[in-house]
């Protein structure tokens, strides 16, 4: 007969980068510690461990979350994407490629969190979400221009101790342009398919 885990522990299944991982964790275990210490996914970095630096940023249901303040038990049943799952096979995500092309890093410690955050920023912007820097927040105004000010505001939860901010802003802008072009191409392709079917 299997013994039940102690009352301060729970068996959880975490869906990380499209793969399920079964763990028994203390209720106080953070998602960050589960990733790094239990699953050996060390791409997500431990910086301040207080939710202030953004080094541990991951995507939970495609939205940004600081893994050091997210309990592993609270992440069960959610879709978690870490830096290891951002690329599609050998094809780098547009954000990763832009960071490489424009030197959006120096020591690289904050880079995984910066990239995960930037992926979400681009999605949030495309969905029309305003930021504190957005001048016209009316829904009918549509997405604001993704200016350097907008990017800096939207990425402000991610600190870079090396000060690579200029290159980070440029990398996010380039990746956002690539994303917008890809979305436009998909929309155009969908229109062509609809016209052919009619």
N, C-alpha and C positions, 0 to 999 in steps of 0.2 A: 504494500500500500504506500502510495506516494505521500510524503509529508507536505503539508501546506507551508508556504513561505511565512516567515514571521509577519505579524500584523503591520509592521512598518515597511514592508516590502510588497511590491506588486509585480506580477508578470505582465509585461507589455510587449506589443509588437509595433515596431517603428517602421514606417514606409519611407526609406531614405534613398533618394535617387532612383526610384522605381523598383527597389529591392526591399523585401521585408526582412526585418531582423528581430528575433525574439530574445528578450532579455528579462531578467528579474532584477529590479532596481529598488533601492531605497527610495521612498517617496520624496526625499529631499534632493535626489540626484538631478542635476541640471542636464538639459539637453547637450550642452557643451561638454560636460564630463562624460556623458554616455557616448557621445561621438568620439572623443579623443581617447578616453581611458578604457572604454569597454569595446568599442568597435574599430579602434585603430585608424579612424578617419582624422588625421592630424592636419588636414588643410585648413580647417576652421581653427582660428587662433584664440588663445586666452590672453587678453590684454589686461584690462583693469578689473575684470570679474565683478563689475558694478553697473554694467549697462551704459557706460559713459563714453567708451572709445570706439565702439562699432567693429572691432577686430573680429568678433565672433558672429557677425551677421550671417544669417542663413535665410532661406526662403521657406516659409511655412504657408502652405496653400497659396503660393506665388506672391506672398506679401512678406516684407522684411520683418525679421524678428532677431533680437539679440539672444543668442543661445545660452548666455550665462545667466539670464533671468527667466528662461523658459524651463519649466520642469519637464523632465522626460515623460512622466506619466500624463502630463497635459498635452503632449504631442502625439499621443497614440491616436491612430485613425486619421491623422493629417498627412498631407503630402509634403515631405521635407526635401529640400534641395540644398546640398552643400556645394562648395566650390568644385568638388570632385564630380558633380553631376551637371554642371553648367554646360560643358561642351557636349556635342553630339558625336560620340565616337572620337575619331581623330580630327573632326572639324571643330575648330575653336568657335566659341560664341563670338559674335561681333564685338562685344565689350572686351573680351579677352584679347582679341586681335588688336583692337584699338589701344589697349594698355601696352601691348608689346610694341606696336608701331610708333607710339608717341611717348614712350618711356614714362608711363603713368605710375611709376614705382621707383623706389631707390633700394632700401633694404628688403622690401617685399613682405614684411611682416603683416602690414595692414591690408595688403593687396587682395587676399581672398574675400575679406569683408567688404572692401571697396567695390569689388566686381559684383558680388551678390547684391549689394545695395544698388549699384548702377543698373543692373538688370531690372530690378523692381522699379526704379525711378523711371526708366524708359516706358515700362508698361503703364505706370500710374499716369505719366504725362500723356501717353497715347489715349488713355481712357478719359482724359479731360479733367483729372483731379487738379485742383488749384494748390498752390503752396502759399506760404506767408509772403513770398515775393511777387505773387500774381496780382496784377493791377485790376483786372476785370474778372471777378469770380462768378459771374452769372453763367449758368449752364449753357445758355444759348450762345455765349461768346466762344465756346469751343476751347480746345487746348491752347494755352498761351504759347507764344514763341519760346522755345527752349534756349533762352539767353544764358550767358555765363552766370548772371545773377540768379536765375532760376535754378541752374544746376548746382551752384554753391549752396543755395538754401536747401534744396532737396537732398544733397549729400552731406549736410552739416552734422549728421549723427556719426559720421565716420572720420576719425582723426588720423592724420599722417604725421608721425613725429619727425620724419625726414623733411617735410614741407614740400612734397611733390604736387601740391594742389593745382598749379597752373597746368601741368601735363594731365592730371586727373580730369580736370574740367574739359580740356580739349579732347581727351579720349572718350568721355561720356557724350560730348557733342557729336563726335564722329560716329560713334556707335548708334546714337539716336537717328542720325541722318541715314545710315545703312538700314536701320529698322524701318524708318518711314518709307524708304524706297522699296523695301521688301513687301511692306503692307500694301503700297500702291500697286505693285506688280501683281500681288495676289488678288486684289480687288478687280484689276483690269482683266485678269485671267478668268475670274468668276463671271464678269460681265460678258466676255466672249463666249463662255460655255452656255450662259443663259440665252444669248442671241442665236447660237447654233441649235439649241434645243427648240427654239420657238418656230 
